[in-house]
Amino acid sequence: MQQLAARTAACVDHVDAVLARLVSVELQSWQSPAGRAYRTSLSLQAASLRRSRTALQEAVAAVLRHARNVMLPPGRPG
């Protein structure tokens, strides 16, 4: 279970790296209509990734909680 949590946490790190790249591209000042549309699209994708990142962080916490509960001796409350 802890390996699963670590792998999920690594996914959070990957999402962070992708978000950083998206932000750097978003900050470019393209003035054409196509450039503005592209930046808008990137902004929407970044928002979706941020929501996914939050869900992944919640998943890491849930897996770690489950791992702790599984490791407790039978009959002992967690």
C-alpha positions, 0 to 999 in steps of 0.5 A: 500500500505504501508503494502505491501511495509513493507512486501516486505521490510521484504522479502529483510531482509529474502534474506539478512539472506539467503545470509549470510548463503550461504556466510558462507557455501561458505567460508568452504574450501572443497577440494574434487571435490564434495565440489568444485562443491557444492560451485560453485552451492552455488555461482550461487544461491547467485548471483541469490539471489542478483539479486532478492534482487535488484529487491525486493528493487526496488519493495519496492521503486515503491510501496512506490511511488505509495502509496504516489501518491494514498494519494495525493488529486485529481488534485494535481501533485505528 
